[in-house]
Amino acid sequence: MVDKFTKRIEAKPITNICSEEAVKFFLDIIYRFGVPNCIITDHETNFTKVMAVLWSLRTTPNRSMGFTHFFLVYGAKAVLPSDLDHGTPRVRAFDQDRATKAQQDTVDLLEEAREMAIIHSAHYQQTLGRYHKRKNRERTLEVGDLILWRTQSTKDKHMLFPPWEGPYTVAEVIRLGTYRLKDDNDNVLTNTWNIKQLHRFFP
C-alpha cells in the first residue's frame, strides 16, 4: 500500500494470498495510521518485483517532503546498485574513518531535516488543497444529473473499448466533488464517486 501524498509505502510478505490476509493487512494500517479517506486499486495481481518497487520508492526524492524516505530514516543518501557497478566518485572516495564521523554529524542534523520535511509537507498539502478546490469549483453536479463514470479496469478489454460507463443518475451530493449514484432501476450504488471520475451525460 502506498500513501498517495507522501508516497510512503507499506508492504507485508505473506505465504498465502487470500482475502483474510488482505483484511489483516488493511486493519493493521487503520490501527496505526487511521482510516484512509479513499483507496485506489488497479485490481491487478501482486507485484512480481516488489523489492525493486520498494527500493525505487524509498530512494526517490518526494515532492511533498523534499527528501527521500531513506534519508529521513538513516540520515544519508542511499548508495544505488548502479553506483557500485560503475564505481562512482562517491564509492571510490569512501573512507571508513571519515564515513563514521560524517555519519555522526549527519545524525545530529537529522532531526532538523525531519522538521523541515514536516513544514515542507504541510505547505505542499495546503497548496495542493487550494488547487483541488479551484478545480472542483469549476465542475459541480446536482441531484438528478445524468453522468457517465470512468471505467475502473481495462483488463481483458479491447483498446477501442469505451472509457466511460453509464449513464447513471446523481442520487446524493455527499460533499463538494463527491457524489453517490443510482442506476436506471433507482438502485443507489454503495460506492461514492469523485467528480474526477465522472462526466456529464447529455442524451
Secondary structure, DSSP 8 states (H G I E B T S, - for coil): -B-TTT--B-----SS-SHHHHHHHHHHHHHHH---S----------SSHHHHHHHHHTS--TTTSS-HHHHHHSS----HHHHHHT-HHHHT--HHHHHHHHHHHHHHHHHHHHHHHHHHHHHHHHHHHHHHHHHHH----TT-EEEEE-S--TT--TTS-SEEEEEEEEEEEETTEEEEE-TT--EEEEEEEGGGEEE---
